Amino acid sequence: MVLGGKMWEEKGKVIGMSVKSIGPEGVHMEETFATEVKGLGRAPSGRNIGTMDLIEVPGGFFSGTGQGYLVTQDGDSVVWKCYSMGKSEAGKYKSVNIIQFMTTSQKLSWMNGYIAVDEGMSDPKTMELSSTGYEWKWERIVPCLSARSIQSRLFAEENGPPPSVRCVDRGMVKASAIGLYVGLMSYIGLHQICAARMGSLCSQLLQLSCLSRND
């Protein structure tokens, strides 16, 4: 897993938590949090609110998904979704999150389709949490297919021309997805259930050949 520069630092608190169900698969929990984000470089600063949907299994391992909404200091808005996995360690929860963003802001259009890796830590006693986000360097630009070819291959069900497309080398995606998977496993420790969940994410990454963008 190749990480680029630091993109943000984040601190806040868990403001809501509930147990959705308990079963053979583990404890299904929902967690809502509010944080202040300090953007670094071109990444924006602002107020972030999100909800995580997690399943914790015996041994303290957990995995799940999340989504949220960032309002920047300039009044722009960015929505995000993530895949998360981690474990309980020394009474605190340590996690790694793979995050993708979407925004209608022209100034932040570079964030559309952008993927980042976030390292998080939360304390169930104080309900405080913090995280640091990094660029995930997984793509390289290659010559794009013609608009007609892209339309026939990827947008056959849509009317009109496709959006502008940034093509990604499939071999690079495959190598990066495998690197991401191995890196996460070594980072939190291998667990069968968590591995299966993140393996599903990496399988989706292997299918990528192009990412749409607005810029």
C-alpha positions in Angstrom: 0.0 0.0 0.0 1.6 3.2 -1.1 0.5 6.3 0.8 1.2 9.8 -0.5 1.2 13.1 1.5 -0.9 13.8 4.5 -4.2 15.4 3.6 -6.0 16.2 6.8 -6.0 15.8 10.6 -9.3 15.3 12.3 -10.6 15.4 16.0 -14.0 15.1 17.5 -16.4 13.0 19.4 -18.9 10.2 19.0 -22.3 11.7 19.5 -24.5 8.7 19.2 -24.2 4.9 19.4 -26.7 2.0 19.2 -26.7 -1.8 19.0 -28.7 -2.8 16.0 -28.6 -6.6 16.4 -26.6 -9.4 18.0 -26.1 -12.7 16.2 -23.7 -15.4 15.0 -22.0 -12.9 12.7 -21.2 -10.6 15.7 -22.5 -7.4 17.2 -24.0 -5.0 14.7 -23.5 -1.4 15.8 -24.2 2.1 14.4 -22.0 5.0 15.4 -22.5 8.7 14.6 -19.7 11.3 15.1 -18.9 15.0 14.6 -15.4 16.3 14.0 -13.4 19.3 13.0 -11.2 18.7 10.0 -7.9 20.6 9.5 -7.1 20.3 5.8 -3.5 20.2 4.6 -2.3 21.3 1.2 -5.3 21.6 -1.2 -7.6 19.5 1.1 -10.4 21.6 2.7 -10.9 22.3 6.4 -14.4 22.2 7.9 -17.0 20.4 10.0 -17.6 16.7 9.4 -20.5 14.6 10.4 -20.7 10.9 9.7 -22.3 7.5 10.5 -20.5 4.2 10.6 -22.3 0.8 10.3 -20.1 -1.8 11.9 -20.0 -5.4 12.9 -17.7 -6.4 15.7 -16.7 -10.1 16.2 -15.0 -11.9 19.1 -11.5 -10.8 19.5 -12.3 -7.1 19.0 -12.1 -7.1 15.2 -14.6 -5.0 13.4 -15.5 -4.0 9.8 -18.2 -2.1 8.0 -19.1 0.9 5.9 -19.7 4.6 6.6 -21.0 7.8 5.0 -21.0 11.4 5.8 -21.0 15.1 5.0 -18.3 17.7 5.2 -19.1 21.4 5.2 -15.9 23.4 4.5 -15.0 26.7 6.0 -15.8 28.3 2.6 -19.3 26.9 2.6 -18.7 24.1 0.1 -20.1 20.7 0.8 -18.5 17.3 0.2 -20.1 13.9 0.7 -18.1 10.7 1.3 -18.4 7.0 1.7 -16.0 4.6 3.2 -15.0 1.0 3.9 -13.6 0.5 7.4 -11.9 -2.3 9.3 -9.9 -2.4 12.6 -9.5 -3.9 16.0 -9.6 -3.1 19.7 -6.2 -2.5 21.1 -5.2 -1.4 24.7 -8.8 -0.3 25.3 -9.0 1.8 22.2 -10.3 1.2 18.7 -7.8 1.5 15.9 -9.1 1.5 12.3 -8.1 2.0 8.7 -10.7 3.5 6.4 -10.8 3.7 2.6 -12.7 6.8 1.6 -14.1 8.1 -1.7 -15.5 11.6 -2.1 -18.1 13.5 -4.2 -18.9 17.2 -4.5 -20.7 19.6 -6.8 -18.2 22.4 -5.9 -16.2 23.5 -8.9 -13.3 24.5 -6.7 -13.1 21.0 -5.2 -14.0 19.0 -8.3 -10.6 17.3 -8.0 -12.1 15.3 -5.1 -14.7 13.6 -7.3 -13.7 9.9 -7.4 -10.7 10.7 -5.3 -9.6 7.9 -2.9 -7.9 8.5 0.4 -6.7 6.3 3.3 -7.6 7.3 6.9 -6.0 6.0 10.1 -8.3 6.5 13.0 -8.3 6.0 16.8 -11.3 6.3 19.2 -11.6 5.9 23.0 -14.9 4.3 24.1 -14.4 5.8 27.6 -14.2 9.4 26.6 -16.0 9.0 23.2 -13.2 11.1 21.6 -11.8 10.2 18.3 -9.0 11.4 16.0 -7.8 10.5 12.5 -5.2 11.3 9.9 -5.9 11.1 6.2 -3.4 10.3 3.4 -3.5 10.3 -0.3 -3.7 6.8 -1.8 -1.3 6.7 -4.7 -2.7 4.0 -6.9 -3.3 5.4 -10.3 -1.4 6.6 -13.3 -2.7 8.4 -16.4 -2.7 6.5 -19.7 -4.1 7.4 -23.1 -7.9 7.4 -23.0 -10.2 5.5 -25.4 -12.2 7.6 -27.8 -15.4 9.0 -26.5 -17.4 6.7 -28.8 -15.6 3.7 -27.6 -16.0 4.6 -24.0 -19.7 5.2 -24.6 -20.2 1.8 -26.2 -18.2 0.0 -23.5 -19.2 1.8 -20.3 -22.3 3.9 -20.9 -24.3 1.8 -23.4 -27.4 2.2 -21.3 -27.2 6.0 -21.2 -28.3 8.6 -23.7 -25.9 11.3 -24.9 -22.1 11.5 -24.6 -20.4 10.2 -21.5 -18.6 12.5 -19.0 -14.9 13.2 -19.4 -13.0 10.1 -18.3 -9.6 9.6 -16.7 -8.4 6.2 -17.7 -6.5 4.0 -15.3 -4.1 1.2 -16.2 -5.8 -2.1 -15.1 -2.4 -3.7 -14.2 -1.7 -0.8 -11.9 -5.1 -1.1 -10.3 -4.6 -4.8 -9.7 -1.2 -4.4 -8.2 -2.4 -1.5 -6.0 -5.5 -3.4 -4.9 -3.4 -6.4 -3.8 -0.9 -4.0 -2.1 -3.8 -2.3 -0.3 -5.2 -5.7 0.9 -1.8 -7.0 2.1 -1.0 -3.7 3.7 -4.3 -3.5 5.7 -4.0 -7.1 6.8 -0.5 -6.5 8.2 -1.6 -3.2 9.7 -4.5 -4.6 11.8 -3.7 -8.3 12.0 -5.4 -11.0 9.8 -8.9 -12.1 10.8 -11.0 -14.3 8.6 -14.3 -12.3 8.7 -12.6 -8.9 8.3 -10.4 -10.3 5.5 -13.4 -11.4 3.6 -15.1 -8.1 3.8 -12.1 -6.1 2.7 -11.4 -8.7 0.1 -14.7 -7.8 -1.4 -13.6 -4.2 -1.7 -10.4 -5.2 -3.4 -12.3 -7.3 -5.8 -14.3 -4.2 -6.8 -11.1 -2.3 -7.3 -9.8 -4.9 -9.6 -12.7 -4.3 -11.9 -11.9 -0.6 -12.4 -10.5 0.6 -15.6 -11.7 4.2 -15.7 -12.9 6.8 -13.3 -15.3 9.5 -14.3 -14.4 13.1 -13.3 -15.7 16.6 -13.8 -12.5 18.5 -14.1 
